[in-house]
Amino acid sequence: MRRLTPVDHPDLLVGTATGDDAAVWRLDDNRSLVVTADFITPVVDDARTWGQVAAANAVSDVYAMGGRPLLALNLVGWNSEELSTELLGDVLLGAQDVADAGGFVIAGGHTVDDPEPKFGLAVVGEADPGRLLTNAGFRAGDLLVLTKPLGVGVITTAIKRGDAPAEVVDAAVASMTRLNDEAASVALAVGATGATDVTGFGLLGHLGRAMAESSVDGVVEVSMVPLLPGTRELAESGAMPGGSHRNLAWAEDLLDRGLDRGDHDELEALLMADAQTSGGLVFGVSSDRIDEAMSALLATGHTAAVIGHVLSPAKEPSTDGGTARLRLT
């Protein structure tokens, strides 16, 4: 990205500078377009379920910005010599299931021949430019709310190893295929300004970047972070994706201050960095509205939790000259 000319336009409200979930383009004072694209390799065995997961994962970026999706295009990499077009049809039907649930339209797409199958969506949504949720909008004093449990990376790794219990897989699939539309609506309703979805870079990666972009510090209470059933046991058995290890190293390097893990061991830190597919939102809520937010999330069936809080930037530099952005307690 450093080799590219920075984009500077008054109507580009969110671009690449902050590493946010989607780009936002202002149309007028009341309307803006939210644009994103995402695709993944298979994380489950069933083709239609994979289509559902990939579509929910892609459209999540729009919800994370406080928008609603309008239109999407399929993005397909397909090994036509090894995989049938009927199987691809199942993948596309899964994406259509998500579009129907989310109230948006899939109007075509593009396919390339690829040895490894990939599927996702390019999505266009809309949002009120005055009510955007961004990763630079977290405020000191906010409480941090996570709307889905962690553990998808561990469980999908166990699926690939062939030792994930059926009930654990079912719980992970239910989490991955759930849209973040209701969670985004709750965040907007309670006056949140900062949010991000928790996907490939894990909770630490996405939240750490958000704290840096918001110029605040964050505290995550590890014991309060919900995990999908079976996650810890599978992680202890070795089902930890390589992406989670990279996420933890990347989070430490990104913050450039050393991650303060408190008394938590490597496994707990890795679970906080677990690479998610179609994870939940993490957003900030003022303390006087947290009960309203949690009541609304629990009423809509979310396994949500208050996982920490946001502080003003640390005044005291760490031993390497920087200030901590994220701390596990």
TILUMTOR-433567 format. One record per residue (C-alpha): residue number from 1; residue in one letter; x, z, y. Coordinates in nm, 2 decimals. Layout:
N
+-----+----+--------+--------+--------+
:   i : aa :      x :      z :      y :
+-----+----+--------+--------+--------+
: NUM :  A :      X :      Z :      Y :
...
+-----+----+--------+--------+--------+
This chain:
329
+-----+----+--------+--------+--------+
:   i : aa :      x :      z :      y :
+-----+----+--------+--------+--------+
:   1 :  M :   0.00 :   0.00 :   0.00 :
:   2 :  R :   0.29 :   0.06 :   0.24 :
:   3 :  R :   0.37 :  -0.31 :   0.23 :
:   4 :  L :   0.02 :  -0.40 :   0.35 :
:   5 :  T :  -0.07 :  -0.43 :   0.72 :
:   6 :  P :  -0.29 :  -0.13 :   0.81 :
:   7 :  V :  -0.65 :  -0.22 :   0.88 :
:   8 :  D :  -0.77 :  -0.10 :   1.22 :
:   9 :  H :  -1.12 :  -0.19 :   1.33 :
:  10 :  P :  -1.38 :   0.01 :   1.52 :
:  11 :  D :  -1.65 :  -0.05 :   1.26 :
:  12 :  L :  -1.44 :   0.05 :   0.96 :
:  13 :  L :  -1.54 :   0.41 :   0.95 :
:  14 :  V :  -1.36 :   0.49 :   0.62 :
:  15 :  G :  -1.08 :   0.27 :   0.49 :
:  16 :  T :  -0.77 :   0.33 :   0.28 :
:  17 :  A :  -0.59 :   0.58 :   0.50 :
:  18 :  T :  -0.75 :   0.89 :   0.36 :
:  19 :  G :  -0.78 :   0.78 :   0.00 :
:  20 :  D :  -1.16 :   0.84 :   0.00 :
:  21 :  D :  -1.41 :   0.74 :  -0.26 :
:  22 :  A :  -1.54 :   0.42 :  -0.10 :
:  23 :  A :  -1.50 :   0.21 :   0.21 :
:  24 :  V :  -1.76 :   0.24 :   0.49 :
:  25 :  W :  -1.85 :  -0.03 :   0.74 :
:  26 :  R :  -2.07 :   0.04 :   1.04 :
:  27 :  L :  -2.35 :  -0.21 :   1.10 :
:  28 :  D :  -2.51 :  -0.02 :   1.39 :
:  29 :  D :  -2.56 :   0.33 :   1.51 :
:  30 :  N :  -2.80 :   0.41 :   1.22 :
:  31 :  R :  -2.67 :   0.20 :   0.93 :
:  32 :  S :  -2.35 :   0.16 :   0.75 :
:  33 :  L :  -2.24 :  -0.02 :   0.43 :
:  34 :  V :  -2.07 :   0.18 :   0.16 :
:  35 :  V :  -1.86 :  -0.05 :  -0.07 :
:  36 :  T :  -1.67 :   0.04 :  -0.39 :
:  37 :  A :  -1.55 :  -0.10 :  -0.72 :
:  38 :  D :  -1.45 :   0.07 :  -1.04 :
:  39 :  F :  -1.41 :  -0.02 :  -1.41 :
:  40 :  I :  -1.28 :   0.16 :  -1.72 :
:  41 :  T :  -1.18 :   0.10 :  -2.08 :
:  42 :  P :  -1.41 :   0.23 :  -2.35 :
:  43 :  V :  -1.44 :   0.61 :  -2.37 :
:  44 :  V :  -1.70 :   0.63 :  -2.65 :
:  45 :  D :  -1.78 :   0.42 :  -2.95 :
:  46 :  D :  -2.13 :   0.30 :  -2.87 :
:  47 :  A :  -2.13 :  -0.01 :  -2.65 :
:  48 :  R :  -2.45 :   0.07 :  -2.46 :
:  49 :  T :  -2.34 :   0.42 :  -2.39 :
:  50 :  W :  -2.01 :   0.29 :  -2.26 :
:  51 :  G :  -2.20 :   0.06 :  -2.03 :
:  52 :  Q :  -2.40 :   0.36 :  -1.90 :
:  53 :  V :  -2.09 :   0.57 :  -1.85 :
:  54 :  A :  -1.90 :   0.30 :  -1.67 :
:  55 :  A :  -2.19 :   0.22 :  -1.44 :
:  56 :  A :  -2.25 :   0.58 :  -1.36 :
:  57 :  N :  -1.88 :   0.63 :  -1.29 :
:  58 :  A :  -1.87 :   0.33 :  -1.05 :
:  59 :  V :  -2.18 :   0.41 :  -0.85 :
:  60 :  S :  -2.07 :   0.77 :  -0.81 :
:  61 :  D :  -1.84 :   0.67 :  -0.53 :
:  62 :  V :  -2.14 :   0.57 :  -0.32 :
:  63 :  Y :  -2.31 :   0.90 :  -0.38 :
:  64 :  A :  -1.99 :   1.09 :  -0.30 :
:  65 :  M :  -2.00 :   0.93 :   0.05 :
:  66 :  G :  -2.36 :   1.05 :   0.11 :
:  67 :  G :  -2.50 :   0.70 :   0.05 :
:  68 :  R :  -2.75 :   0.53 :  -0.18 :
:  69 :  P :  -2.66 :   0.22 :  -0.39 :
:  70 :  L :  -2.84 :  -0.11 :  -0.32 :
:  71 :  L :  -2.67 :  -0.39 :  -0.51 :
:  72 :  A :  -2.40 :  -0.42 :  -0.78 :
:  73 :  L :  -2.21 :  -0.68 :  -0.97 :
:  74 :  N :  -2.08 :  -0.65 :  -1.32 :
:  75 :  L :  -1.70 :  -0.65 :  -1.37 :
:  76 :  V :  -1.61 :  -0.75 :  -1.72 :
:  77 :  G :  -1.28 :  -0.79 :  -1.92 :
:  78 :  W :  -1.37 :  -0.91 :  -2.27 :
:  79 :  N :  -1.18 :  -1.01 :  -2.58 :
:  80 :  S :  -1.40 :  -1.30 :  -2.68 :
:  81 :  E :  -1.20 :  -1.37 :  -2.99 :
:  82 :  E :  -1.25 :  -1.02 :  -3.13 :
:  83 :  L :  -1.57 :  -0.90 :  -2.98 :
:  84 :  S :  -1.92 :  -1.06 :  -2.99 :
:  85 :  T :  -2.12 :  -1.16 :  -2.69 :
:  86 :  E :  -2.41 :  -0.95 :  -2.85 :
:  87 :  L :  -2.19 :  -0.64 :  -2.81 :
:  88 :  L :  -2.12 :  -0.73 :  -2.45 :
:  89 :  G :  -2.50 :  -0.76 :  -2.41 :
:  90 :  D :  -2.53 :  -0.40 :  -2.52 :
:  91 :  V :  -2.27 :  -0.29 :  -2.26 :
:  92 :  L :  -2.47 :  -0.48 :  -1.99 :
:  93 :  L :  -2.79 :  -0.32 :  -2.10 :
:  94 :  G :  -2.63 :   0.02 :  -2.06 :
:  95 :  A :  -2.54 :  -0.06 :  -1.70 :
:  96 :  Q :  -2.89 :  -0.18 :  -1.64 :
:  97 :  D :  -3.02 :   0.15 :  -1.77 :
:  98 :  V :  -2.82 :   0.32 :  -1.49 :
:  99 :  A :  -2.93 :   0.07 :  -1.23 :
: 100 :  D :  -3.29 :   0.14 :  -1.32 :
: 101 :  A :  -3.24 :   0.51 :  -1.30 :
: 102 :  G :  -3.06 :   0.48 :  -0.97 :
: 103 :  G :  -3.30 :   0.24 :  -0.81 :
: 104 :  F :  -3.04 :  -0.04 :  -0.74 :
: 105 :  V :  -3.01 :  -0.40 :  -0.86 :
: 106 :  I :  -2.74 :  -0.56 :  -1.07 :
: 107 :  A :  -2.73 :  -0.93 :  -0.96 :
: 108 :  G :  -2.47 :  -1.10 :  -1.18 :
: 109 :  G :  -2.10 :  -1.04 :  -1.19 :
: 110 :  H :  -1.77 :  -1.19 :  -1.32 :
: 111 :  T :  -1.60 :  -1.20 :  -1.66 :
: 112 :  V :  -1.24 :  -1.27 :  -1.76 :
: 113 :  D :  -1.09 :  -1.29 :  -2.10 :
: 114 :  D :  -0.89 :  -0.97 :  -2.17 :
: 115 :  P :  -0.72 :  -0.84 :  -2.49 :
: 116 :  E :  -0.85 :  -0.49 :  -2.40 :
: 117 :  P :  -1.22 :  -0.46 :  -2.30 :
: 118 :  K :  -1.30 :  -0.33 :  -1.96 :
: 119 :  F :  -1.63 :  -0.28 :  -1.78 :
: 120 :  G :  -1.75 :  -0.15 :  -1.44 :
: 121 :  L :  -1.93 :  -0.24 :  -1.12 :
: 122 :  A :  -1.87 :  -0.35 :  -0.77 :
: 123 :  V :  -2.13 :  -0.17 :  -0.57 :
: 124 :  V :  -2.27 :  -0.20 :  -0.22 :
: 125 :  G :  -2.47 :   0.09 :  -0.08 :
: 126 :  E :  -2.59 :   0.22 :   0.26 :
: 127 :  A :  -2.55 :   0.54 :   0.45 :
: 128 :  D :  -2.63 :   0.69 :   0.79 :
: 129 :  P :  -2.29 :   0.67 :   0.97 :
: 130 :  G :  -2.37 :   1.01 :   1.14 :
: 131 :  R :  -2.42 :   1.19 :   0.80 :
: 132 :  L :  -2.13 :   1.07 :   0.59 :
: 133 :  L :  -1.97 :   1.29 :   0.33 :
: 134 :  T :  -1.59 :   1.23 :   0.34 :
: 135 :  N :  -1.29 :   1.39 :   0.18 :
: 136 :  A :  -1.17 :   1.46 :   0.54 :
: 137 :  G :  -1.48 :   1.67 :   0.63 :
: 138 :  F :  -1.42 :   2.00 :   0.46 :
: 139 :  R :  -1.43 :   2.29 :   0.70 :
: 140 :  A :  -1.26 :   2.63 :   0.70 :
: 141 :  G :  -1.52 :   2.89 :   0.58 :
: 142 :  D :  -1.69 :   2.65 :   0.34 :
: 143 :  L :  -1.76 :   2.76 :  -0.01 :
: 144 :  L :  -1.67 :   2.50 :  -0.27 :
: 145 :  V :  -1.94 :   2.38 :  -0.51 :
: 146 :  L :  -1.87 :   2.18 :  -0.83 :
: 147 :  T :  -2.18 :   2.00 :  -0.97 :
: 148 :  K :  -2.06 :   1.92 :  -1.33 :
: 149 :  P :  -1.84 :   2.10 :  -1.58 :
: 150 :  L :  -1.48 :   1.97 :  -1.64 :
: 151 :  G :  -1.35 :   1.87 :  -1.98 :
: 152 :  V :  -1.44 :   1.50 :  -2.02 :
: 153 :  G :  -1.08 :   1.40 :  -2.05 :
: 154 :  V :  -1.01 :   1.65 :  -2.33 :
: 155 :  I :  -1.32 :   1.55 :  -2.52 :
: 156 :  T :  -1.27 :   1.17 :  -2.49 :
: 157 :  T :  -0.92 :   1.22 :  -2.62 :
: 158 :  A :  -1.06 :   1.42 :  -2.91 :
: 159 :  I :  -1.30 :   1.13 :  -2.97 :
: 160 :  K :  -1.01 :   0.89 :  -3.00 :
: 161 :  R :  -0.84 :   1.13 :  -3.24 :
: 162 :  G :  -1.16 :   1.15 :  -3.45 :
: 163 :  D :  -1.20 :   1.53 :  -3.44 :
: 164 :  A :  -1.45 :   1.59 :  -3.17 :
: 165 :  P :  -1.76 :   1.77 :  -3.30 :
: 166 :  A :  -2.09 :   1.58 :  -3.26 :
: 167 :  E :  -2.25 :   1.84 :  -3.04 :
: 168 :  V :  -1.94 :   1.84 :  -2.81 :
: 169 :  V :  -1.95 :   1.46 :  -2.78 :
: 170 :  D :  -2.32 :   1.47 :  -2.70 :
: 171 :  A :  -2.26 :   1.72 :  -2.42 :
: 172 :  A :  -1.99 :   1.51 :  -2.27 :
: 173 :  V :  -2.20 :   1.19 :  -2.29 :
: 174 :  A :  -2.49 :   1.36 :  -2.12 :
: 175 :  S :  -2.25 :   1.47 :  -1.84 :
: 176 :  M :  -2.09 :   1.13 :  -1.80 :
: 177 :  T :  -2.42 :   0.94 :  -1.79 :
: 178 :  R :  -2.59 :   1.17 :  -1.54 :
: 179 :  L :  -2.59 :   1.02 :  -1.19 :
: 180 :  N :  -2.47 :   1.22 :  -0.88 :
: 181 :  D :  -2.77 :   1.11 :  -0.67 :
: 182 :  E :  -2.95 :   1.45 :  -0.67 :
: 183 :  A :  -2.62 :   1.63 :  -0.61 :
: 184 :  A :  -2.55 :   1.41 :  -0.31 :
: 185 :  S :  -2.90 :   1.47 :  -0.18 :
: 186 :  V :  -2.85 :   1.85 :  -0.21 :
: 187 :  A :  -2.51 :   1.83 :  -0.03 :
: 188 :  L :  -2.67 :   1.64 :   0.26 :
: 189 :  A :  -2.97 :   1.86 :   0.28 :
: 190 :  V :  -2.76 :   2.18 :   0.32 :
: 191 :  G :  -2.54 :   2.03 :   0.59 :
: 192 :  A :  -2.23 :   1.94 :   0.39 :
: 193 :  T :  -1.97 :   1.72 :   0.56 :
: 194 :  G :  -1.69 :   1.72 :   0.31 :
: 195 :  A :  -1.72 :   1.59 :  -0.05 :
: 196 :  T :  -1.55 :   1.39 :  -0.32 :
: 197 :  D :  -1.63 :   1.31 :  -0.67 :
: 198 :  V :  -1.40 :   1.44 :  -0.95 :
: 199 :  T :  -1.28 :   1.15 :  -1.16 :
: 200 :  G :  -0.94 :   1.02 :  -1.28 :
: 201 :  F :  -0.72 :   1.24 :  -1.07 :
: 202 :  G :  -0.90 :   1.56 :  -1.19 :
: 203 :  L :  -1.02 :   1.85 :  -0.98 :
: 204 :  L :  -0.68 :   1.94 :  -0.85 :
: 205 :  G :  -0.59 :   1.58 :  -0.75 :
: 206 :  H :  -0.92 :   1.50 :  -0.57 :
: 207 :  L :  -0.96 :   1.84 :  -0.41 :
: 208 :  G :  -0.60 :   1.87 :  -0.32 :
: 209 :  R :  -0.61 :   1.53 :  -0.14 :
: 210 :  A :  -0.93 :   1.64 :   0.03 :
: 211 :  M :  -0.78 :   1.96 :   0.15 :
: 212 :  A :  -0.48 :   1.77 :   0.29 :
: 213 :  E :  -0.70 :   1.51 :   0.47 :
: 214 :  S :  -0.92 :   1.79 :   0.61 :
: 215 :  S :  -0.62 :   1.99 :   0.73 :
: 216 :  V :  -0.73 :   2.30 :   0.55 :
: 217 :  D :  -0.63 :   2.52 :   0.26 :
: 218 :  G :  -0.83 :   2.55 :  -0.06 :
: 219 :  V :  -0.87 :   2.84 :  -0.31 :
: 220 :  V :  -1.00 :   2.76 :  -0.66 :
: 221 :  E :  -1.12 :   3.06 :  -0.87 :
: 222 :  V :  -1.03 :   2.93 :  -1.22 :
: 223 :  S :  -1.26 :   3.17 :  -1.40 :
: 224 :  M :  -1.56 :   3.03 :  -1.21 :
: 225 :  V :  -1.49 :   2.66 :  -1.30 :
: 226 :  P :  -1.74 :   2.55 :  -1.57 :
: 227 :  L :  -1.61 :   2.37 :  -1.87 :
: 228 :  L :  -1.80 :   2.15 :  -2.12 :
: 229 :  P :  -1.86 :   2.32 :  -2.46 :
: 230 :  G :  -1.57 :   2.30 :  -2.69 :
: 231 :  T :  -1.32 :   2.19 :  -2.42 :
: 232 :  R :  -1.09 :   2.48 :  -2.43 :
: 233 :  E :  -1.07 :   2.48 :  -2.81 :
: 234 :  L :  -1.00 :   2.11 :  -2.83 :
: 235 :  A :  -0.73 :   2.15 :  -2.55 :
: 236 :  E :  -0.57 :   2.43 :  -2.75 :
: 237 :  S :  -0.56 :   2.20 :  -3.05 :
: 238 :  G :  -0.36 :   1.94 :  -2.85 :
: 239 :  A :  -0.64 :   1.71 :  -2.73 :
: 240 :  M :  -0.49 :   1.69 :  -2.38 :
: 241 :  P :  -0.48 :   1.34 :  -2.22 :
: 242 :  G :  -0.16 :   1.21 :  -2.08 :
: 243 :  G :  -0.34 :   1.15 :  -1.75 :
: 244 :  S :  -0.40 :   1.52 :  -1.71 :
: 245 :  H :  -0.03 :   1.60 :  -1.74 :
: 246 :  R :   0.04 :   1.32 :  -1.48 :
: 247 :  N :  -0.24 :   1.46 :  -1.26 :
: 248 :  L :  -0.08 :   1.81 :  -1.26 :
: 249 :  A :   0.26 :   1.67 :  -1.17 :
: 250 :  W :   0.11 :   1.44 :  -0.91 :
: 251 :  A :  -0.09 :   1.72 :  -0.75 :
: 252 :  E :   0.22 :   1.93 :  -0.72 :
: 253 :  D :   0.41 :   1.64 :  -0.57 :
: 254 :  L :   0.13 :   1.53 :  -0.35 :
: 255 :  L :   0.10 :   1.87 :  -0.19 :
: 256 :  D :   0.48 :   1.87 :  -0.16 :
: 257 :  R :   0.47 :   2.25 :  -0.15 :
: 258 :  G :   0.45 :   2.35 :  -0.52 :
: 259 :  L :   0.12 :   2.43 :  -0.66 :
: 260 :  D :   0.05 :   2.81 :  -0.65 :
: 261 :  R :  -0.09 :   2.87 :  -1.00 :
: 262 :  G :  -0.10 :   3.25 :  -0.96 :
: 263 :  D :  -0.11 :   3.41 :  -1.31 :
: 264 :  H :  -0.25 :   3.11 :  -1.48 :
: 265 :  D :  -0.07 :   2.94 :  -1.77 :
: 266 :  E :   0.00 :   2.57 :  -1.82 :
: 267 :  L :  -0.32 :   2.51 :  -2.03 :
: 268 :  E :  -0.55 :   2.65 :  -1.76 :
: 269 :  A :  -0.37 :   2.44 :  -1.49 :
: 270 :  L :  -0.40 :   2.13 :  -1.71 :
: 271 :  L :  -0.77 :   2.19 :  -1.75 :
: 272 :  M :  -0.81 :   2.21 :  -1.37 :
: 273 :  A :  -0.63 :   1.87 :  -1.36 :
: 274 :  D :  -0.82 :   1.72 :  -1.65 :
: 275 :  A :  -0.88 :   1.35 :  -1.59 :
: 276 :  Q :  -1.26 :   1.30 :  -1.57 :
: 277 :  T :  -1.47 :   0.99 :  -1.62 :
: 278 :  S :  -1.80 :   1.00 :  -1.42 :
: 279 :  G :  -1.74 :   1.36 :  -1.32 :
: 280 :  G :  -1.95 :   1.56 :  -1.07 :
: 281 :  L :  -1.92 :   1.61 :  -0.69 :
: 282 :  V :  -1.72 :   1.89 :  -0.52 :
: 283 :  F :  -1.85 :   1.97 :  -0.17 :
: 284 :  G :  -1.83 :   2.23 :   0.09 :
: 285 :  V :  -2.12 :   2.45 :   0.20 :
: 286 :  S :  -2.14 :   2.71 :   0.47 :
: 287 :  S :  -2.20 :   3.06 :   0.33 :
: 288 :  D :  -2.54 :   3.10 :   0.49 :
: 289 :  R :  -2.67 :   2.80 :   0.30 :
: 290 :  I :  -2.50 :   2.85 :  -0.04 :
: 291 :  D :  -2.81 :   3.01 :  -0.20 :
: 292 :  E :  -3.02 :   2.71 :  -0.09 :
: 293 :  A :  -2.77 :   2.47 :  -0.24 :
: 294 :  M :  -2.73 :   2.65 :  -0.57 :
: 295 :  S :  -3.10 :   2.69 :  -0.61 :
: 296 :  A :  -3.16 :   2.32 :  -0.56 :
: 297 :  L :  -2.88 :   2.22 :  -0.80 :
: 298 :  L :  -2.99 :   2.46 :  -1.07 :
: 299 :  A :  -3.36 :   2.35 :  -1.03 :
: 300 :  T :  -3.25 :   1.99 :  -1.10 :
: 301 :  G :  -3.07 :   2.09 :  -1.42 :
: 302 :  H :  -2.71 :   2.08 :  -1.29 :
: 303 :  T :  -2.45 :   2.31 :  -1.45 :
: 304 :  A :  -2.31 :   2.38 :  -1.10 :
: 305 :  A :  -2.09 :   2.67 :  -0.98 :
: 306 :  V :  -1.93 :   2.80 :  -0.67 :
: 307 :  I :  -1.56 :   2.76 :  -0.76 :
: 308 :  G :  -1.37 :   2.87 :  -0.45 :
: 309 :  H :  -1.35 :   2.85 :  -0.08 :
: 310 :  V :  -1.18 :   2.67 :   0.21 :
: 311 :  L :  -0.94 :   2.85 :   0.45 :
: 312 :  S :  -0.78 :   2.76 :   0.78 :
: 313 :  P :  -0.43 :   2.62 :   0.72 :
: 314 :  A :  -0.16 :   2.88 :   0.62 :
: 315 :  K :   0.05 :   2.99 :   0.92 :
: 316 :  E :   0.34 :   3.10 :   0.71 :
: 317 :  P :   0.55 :   2.82 :   0.56 :
: 318 :  S :   0.64 :   2.83 :   0.19 :
: 319 :  T :   1.00 :   2.85 :   0.07 :
: 320 :  D :   1.05 :   2.47 :   0.08 :
: 321 :  G :   0.92 :   2.45 :   0.44 :
: 322 :  G :   0.57 :   2.34 :   0.38 :
: 323 :  T :   0.23 :   2.51 :   0.36 :
: 324 :  A :   0.02 :   2.55 :   0.05 :
: 325 :  R :  -0.29 :   2.34 :   0.04 :
: 326 :  L :  -0.44 :   2.45 :  -0.29 :
: 327 :  R :  -0.42 :   2.78 :  -0.48 :
: 328 :  L :  -0.55 :   2.88 :  -0.82 :
: 329 :  T :  -0.67 :   3.24 :  -0.84 :
+-----+----+--------+--------+--------+
